[in-house]
Amino acid sequence: MKRLRLTMLTMLLALAPCSGAGAQVTIDVAKITCDQFTLYKVTDPQNIAIWLSGYYHGQRNDTAVDTQELATYEQKVKDYCNLNPQQRVMQAVESMLKSK
């Protein structure tokens, strides 16, 4: 009985640090600059590109995702952002969409 209590206490202490919820981080994509995008200062640019793709496709009620096209546009945004590091990424995408 004593051994069972010791085992249970050990398990409880071992699992205690795991019980807390992880911290959540929210990002306002509209505030991300090209510099932050290209230099991985917020997250991997691919994550942001995927979000942006979903956002703009959603505005057009388009549910299809072309993964090769996504990779191409991600590179175009990176190229544009390298020339305009202070511009916001969403502004960069919008200006690229207008010229399309």
N, C-alpha and C positions, 0 to 999 in steps of 0.2 A: 504494500500500500504506500509506504514511504517512497519507494522507487517510482511508482506511478505519479505521485505528486511532483517529485523532482523532475521527471520527464515532461510533465505537462507545464510546469513552471519554466523549464528550459525552452520549450517550444513557444510559449507565450512571449518570453523575452526575445527570442530570435525573430519572431514574426512581428513584433511591435513596431519596428521602424517601417515595415512595409504597409502598414495599415493606413497611413496618411495619403491623401490624394496628392498627386503631382501638381505642381504649379502650372497654371494655364497662361499662355502668352498670346495676346491678341495684337494684330498688326493692322494698322490703317494703311491699306495698299495705296490709297490716293496720296499719301505723304511720302512714299518711297521715292528717293531720287535715283537718277541714273547711276550716280556714283555708288550708292548703296547697293543697287542691283548688280552692277558689273563686278564689284569687289567683294561679293558675298557677305556684306555687312549685316544683312537682315536674315537671310536664309539662302539656300541654294537657288540661283536664278531660275532653275527649272520649276521649282515649286511655285514661284511667282508667275512664271509664264503659263503654267497650267491653270492657276486661278484666273489670270487675265483672260485666257482663252474661254474658260467657262463663263466669265462675266459678260464678255462681248458676244459670245454665241447665244447666251441667255437673252440678251437684249433683242436679238434678232429671231428668237424662238427657234433656234437651230440646235438640235440635240446631237448632231453628228460631230465626231471628233476625228480628224485626220491626223494621226500621230506623226507622220512624216512632215506634214505641213506645219504642225506645231513646232517641231525641231527647227525648221527653216525660219519661221517667224521669230523664234527665240533668238537665233543667231542674228537676224536683222535688227531686232531690238537692241541686242548687245552692241552691234556695230554702230547703230544710231547713238546709243548712250555713251559710247566711248568718245564720240565727237561733241556730245552735249551733256557733260557730267552733272551739271546743276539742275537740269530739267527733271520734272517729275516723270516717272515711268509711264503713268497713265496718259500724260500729255504726249509723250513720245509715241505711244501706241496709237492714240487718236490721230496724231498728225500723219503717221504712217498709213492708217486706214483711209484717211482723206485722199492721200496721194495714190491709193490703189486703184 
